[in-house]
Amino acid sequence: DAKHAWFFPAPRAGDDPESTLGMVDADIHHVPPSLDTLKPYLPLVWRNYAEETDYTKLPNAPYPKTAGGGVRKDAIPPDGPAGSSLPMLQEQVLDAYGVSYG
């Protein structure tokens, strides 16, 4: 059962054997668990900047918060902020709704 009214039923395997297109969810709001998870992907100048300035916290989301902090309570993993767990994202969004790309 969908949590939001704008979700459409996910296509299931075998629904259309001719189709090779995948579904894209362009509105996933993931959160890196920490700056350390991003450092390997940053250019050297930004890795150095983070280390030299002791920049350790990622900025908060730029959009206004709603009741409950604007996050799904079932998207909060035990070891990080909401949206920071790839396995939860895969289970709750990608696999649950047949999303190929997110």
Rosetta blueprint (number, residue, H / E / L):
1 D L
2 A L
3 K L
4 H L
5 A L
6 W L
7 F L
8 F L
9 P L
10 A L
11 P L
12 R L
13 A L
14 G L
15 D L
16 D L
17 P L
18 E L
19 S L
20 T L
21 L L
22 G L
23 M E
24 V E
25 D L
26 A L
27 D L
28 I L
29 H L
30 H L
31 V L
32 P L
33 P L
34 S L
35 L H
36 D H
37 T H
38 L H
39 K H
40 P H
41 Y H
42 L L
43 P L
44 L H
45 V H
46 W H
47 R H
48 N H
49 Y H
50 A H
51 E H
52 E H
53 T L
54 D L
55 Y L
56 T L
57 K L
58 L L
59 P L
60 N L
61 A L
62 P L
63 Y L
64 P L
65 K L
66 T L
67 A H
68 G H
69 G H
70 G H
71 V L
72 R L
73 K H
74 D H
75 A H
76 I L
77 P L
78 P L
79 D L
80 G L
81 P L
82 A L
83 G L
84 S L
85 S L
86 L H
87 P H
88 M H
89 L H
90 Q H
91 E H
92 Q H
93 V H
94 L H
95 D H
96 A L
97 Y L
98 G L
99 V E
100 S E
101 Y E
102 G L
